Amino acid sequence: MNAIKKQMSPPVIIAFQAEKQPALLGYSLKIRWEVERARTILLNGKDVSGTNEKDFFPTKDEKLKLRVSNSSGTAEKELTIKVLPAPAINIFNADKTKIEAGSSIVLKWNVSEVSKVALTDGIQIIDVKNRTEHTATLWKTINYKLTATALDNVTTIEKEIEIKVLPKPEIIFFETDKEVIFDCEEATLKWQVKNAKSVEINNGVGEVNSKGKIQVKPATNTKYTITVKGELSTVTKELTISIFPTPIIESLLVPLPDFESRINLNPIVINPPQINVSINMPEFNLNPPQFTEPDIDLQKIKPMYKNKSSIFNFSKIYEYVKRKSRV
């Protein structure tokens, strides 16, 4: 008895689709299918038998054709692929990628063929679809990320920028124990700084540590400057040590002691001039008046004279001579 061959049924295409639509130009697109009873599978004329998917890189809008066959027949199905321009972040940069704490930066970008644009600093997300730059003041290092969503509203592209924030150099103090000294003396410089890459003091002191002190002996009025260099900036501070010349005694003026003068003078003997003070009375010829009464003997009448003052004052002469002797 001859065996009767059982005839195979024609193949069937159950599914033929792209993983997403529309496709993006230059992006891989996965095409998947599901078939039954197919011995041969052709995608756009290329044999893809033994698989159920294929990566496709569309360059334009086009139709894909899936053809399956077996000994009993064939089956075909078409898939239309819509291609959109690929999104692009053409520019994303910062005016500075290293700044000091408290400084500002400006981020700028340029994007194309996108439906959304977002900027995030790790804490907040900012919609910047209609903007091209962003300004921020920073106190710590931050990674900025710009995310652009393609026109398919699914695909996203990203770019990142790290803005490194560095501490500012700072002079805590720079001082001297003496602002004015004699030219034979020394003074002490003291300092303390932080966030320094290098520290230097002029006028022969040179490079020093972040904290210290040193003795200096300037010969003239001297201005000392400490220079502190950080990663990005430099700060300075000045102080002046003035020199007071050492006094030189060229001559010594000693005041004479104030002695009380004691002079013993011998008694001054003043011989007054011999002055004849006698008065020579003139002779008077008097015609005596005739008195009737009383009857007085005129010969017995004695004239009375007032003493006249001498033209020499002996007490004044004595005082004058005494004063002259003292001088």
DAMO-V686127 format. One record per residue. N is the residue number from 0. RES is the residue in one letter. NEAR is the number of other C-alpha atoms within 10 Angstrom. Layout:
n=N res=RES near=NEAR
n=N res=RES near=NEAR
//
This chain:
n=0 res=M near=3
n=1 res=N near=4
n=2 res=A near=5
n=3 res=I near=6
n=4 res=K near=6
n=5 res=K near=6
n=6 res=Q near=8
n=7 res=M near=11
n=8 res=S near=13
n=9 res=P near=16
n=10 res=P near=22
n=11 res=V near=19
n=12 res=I near=19
n=13 res=I near=10
n=14 res=A near=10
n=15 res=F near=19
n=16 res=Q near=18
n=17 res=A near=19
n=18 res=E near=11
n=19 res=K near=13
n=20 res=Q near=15
n=21 res=P near=18
n=22 res=A near=27
n=23 res=L near=24
n=24 res=L near=18
n=25 res=G near=15
n=26 res=Y near=17
n=27 res=S near=13
n=28 res=L near=20
n=29 res=K near=15
n=30 res=I near=18
n=31 res=R near=15
n=32 res=W near=15
n=33 res=E near=14
n=34 res=V near=16
n=35 res=E near=13
n=36 res=R near=17
n=37 res=A near=23
n=38 res=R near=14
n=39 res=T near=16
n=40 res=I near=23
n=41 res=L near=15
n=42 res=L near=18
n=43 res=N near=13
n=44 res=G near=11
n=45 res=K near=11
n=46 res=D near=14
n=47 res=V near=17
n=48 res=S near=14
n=49 res=G near=10
n=50 res=T near=11
n=51 res=N near=13
n=52 res=E near=17
n=53 res=K near=15
n=54 res=D near=12
n=55 res=F near=14
n=56 res=F near=15
n=57 res=P near=18
n=58 res=T near=15
n=59 res=K near=15
n=60 res=D near=13
n=61 res=E near=11
n=62 res=K near=11
n=63 res=L near=15
n=64 res=K near=15
n=65 res=L near=20
n=66 res=R near=22
n=67 res=V near=25
n=68 res=S near=20
n=69 res=N near=17
n=70 res=S near=14
n=71 res=S near=12
n=72 res=G near=13
n=73 res=T near=18
n=74 res=A near=16
n=75 res=E near=16
n=76 res=K near=15
n=77 res=E near=14
n=78 res=L near=14
n=79 res=T near=14
n=80 res=I near=20
n=81 res=K near=16
n=82 res=V near=20
n=83 res=L near=21
n=84 res=P near=18
n=85 res=A near=19
n=86 res=P near=21
n=87 res=A near=17
n=88 res=I near=18
n=89 res=N near=9
n=90 res=I near=12
n=91 res=F near=19
n=92 res=N near=17
n=93 res=A near=19
n=94 res=D near=10
n=95 res=K near=13
n=96 res=T near=16
n=97 res=K near=17
n=98 res=I near=23
n=99 res=E near=21
n=100 res=A near=16
n=101 res=G near=15
n=102 res=S near=13
n=103 res=S near=14
n=104 res=I near=18
n=105 res=V near=14
n=106 res=L near=18
n=107 res=K near=15
n=108 res=W near=16
n=109 res=N near=13
n=110 res=V near=18
n=111 res=S near=14
n=112 res=E near=16
n=113 res=V near=22
n=114 res=S near=15
n=115 res=K near=17
n=116 res=V near=22
n=117 res=A near=16
n=118 res=L near=21
n=119 res=T near=17
n=120 res=D near=15
n=121 res=G near=10
n=122 res=I near=7
n=123 res=Q near=7
n=124 res=I near=13
n=125 res=I near=13
n=126 res=D near=12
n=127 res=V near=18
n=128 res=K near=15
n=129 res=N near=8
n=130 res=R near=12
n=131 res=T near=14
n=132 res=E near=14
n=133 res=H near=14
n=134 res=T near=11
n=135 res=A near=11
n=136 res=T near=13
n=137 res=L near=18
n=138 res=W near=16
n=139 res=K near=14
n=140 res=T near=16
n=141 res=I near=17
n=142 res=N near=12
n=143 res=Y near=19
n=144 res=K near=18
n=145 res=L near=21
n=146 res=T near=22
n=147 res=A near=26
n=148 res=T near=21
n=149 res=A near=22
n=150 res=L near=20
n=151 res=D near=20
n=152 res=N near=12
n=153 res=V near=11
n=154 res=T near=15
n=155 res=T near=17
n=156 res=I near=15
n=157 res=E near=15
n=158 res=K near=14
n=159 res=E near=15
n=160 res=I near=16
n=161 res=E near=16
n=162 res=I near=18
n=163 res=K near=17
n=164 res=V near=18
n=165 res=L near=20
n=166 res=P near=18
n=167 res=K near=20
n=168 res=P near=23
n=169 res=E near=17
n=170 res=I near=19
n=171 res=I near=10
n=172 res=F near=11
n=173 res=F near=20
n=174 res=E near=17
n=175 res=T near=19
n=176 res=D near=11
n=177 res=K near=14
n=178 res=E near=14
n=179 res=V near=15
n=180 res=I near=18
n=181 res=F near=17
n=182 res=D near=16
n=183 res=C near=12
n=184 res=E near=15
n=185 res=E near=15
n=186 res=A near=18
n=187 res=T near=14
n=188 res=L near=19
n=189 res=K near=15
n=190 res=W near=18
n=191 res=Q near=16
n=192 res=V near=20
n=193 res=K near=18
n=194 res=N near=16
n=195 res=A near=21
n=196 res=K near=14
n=197 res=S near=18
n=198 res=V near=22
n=199 res=E near=17
n=200 res=I near=18
n=201 res=N near=12
n=202 res=N near=11
n=203 res=G near=9
n=204 res=V near=13
n=205 res=G near=10
n=206 res=E near=13
n=207 res=V near=15
n=208 res=N near=13
n=209 res=S near=17
n=210 res=K near=14
n=211 res=G near=12
n=212 res=K near=15
n=213 res=I near=12
n=214 res=Q near=12
n=215 res=V near=16
n=216 res=K near=16
n=217 res=P near=19
n=218 res=A near=14
n=219 res=T near=13
n=220 res=N near=15
n=221 res=T near=14
n=222 res=K near=13
n=223 res=Y near=20
n=224 res=T near=16
n=225 res=I near=22
n=226 res=T near=21
n=227 res=V near=23
n=228 res=K near=20
n=229 res=G near=20
n=230 res=E near=16
n=231 res=L near=13
n=232 res=S near=14
n=233 res=T near=16
n=234 res=V near=15
n=235 res=T near=16
n=236 res=K near=14
n=237 res=E near=12
n=238 res=L near=15
n=239 res=T near=15
n=240 res=I near=21
n=241 res=S near=18
n=242 res=I near=19
n=243 res=F near=14
n=244 res=P near=12
n=245 res=T near=11
n=246 res=P near=7
n=247 res=I near=6
n=248 res=I near=7
n=249 res=E near=6
n=250 res=S near=6
n=251 res=L near=6
n=252 res=L near=7
n=253 res=V near=6
n=254 res=P near=6
n=255 res=L near=6
n=256 res=P near=6
n=257 res=D near=6
n=258 res=F near=6
n=259 res=E near=6
n=260 res=S near=6
n=261 res=R near=6
n=262 res=I near=7
n=263 res=N near=6
n=264 res=L near=8
n=265 res=N near=6
n=266 res=P near=7
n=267 res=I near=10
n=268 res=V near=7
n=269 res=I near=10
n=270 res=N near=6
n=271 res=P near=10
n=272 res=P near=7
n=273 res=Q near=6
n=274 res=I near=8
n=275 res=N near=6
n=276 res=V near=8
n=277 res=S near=6
n=278 res=I near=6
n=279 res=N near=6
n=280 res=M near=6
n=281 res=P near=6
n=282 res=E near=6
n=283 res=F near=6
n=284 res=N near=6
n=285 res=L near=6
n=286 res=N near=6
n=287 res=P near=7
n=288 res=P near=6
n=289 res=Q near=7
n=290 res=F near=8
n=291 res=T near=7
n=292 res=E near=6
n=293 res=P near=6
n=294 res=D near=8
n=295 res=I near=10
n=296 res=D near=7
n=297 res=L near=8
n=298 res=Q near=6
n=299 res=K near=7
n=300 res=I near=8
n=301 res=K near=7
n=302 res=P near=5
n=303 res=M near=6
n=304 res=Y near=6
n=305 res=K near=5
n=306 res=N near=6
n=307 res=K near=7
n=308 res=S near=7
n=309 res=S near=9
n=310 res=I near=6
n=311 res=F near=11
n=312 res=N near=9
n=313 res=F near=12
n=314 res=S near=8
n=315 res=K near=10
n=316 res=I near=12
n=317 res=Y near=14
n=318 res=E near=11
n=319 res=Y near=11
n=320 res=V near=12
n=321 res=K near=13
n=322 res=R near=9
n=323 res=K near=8
n=324 res=S near=10
n=325 res=R near=8
n=326 res=V near=5
//
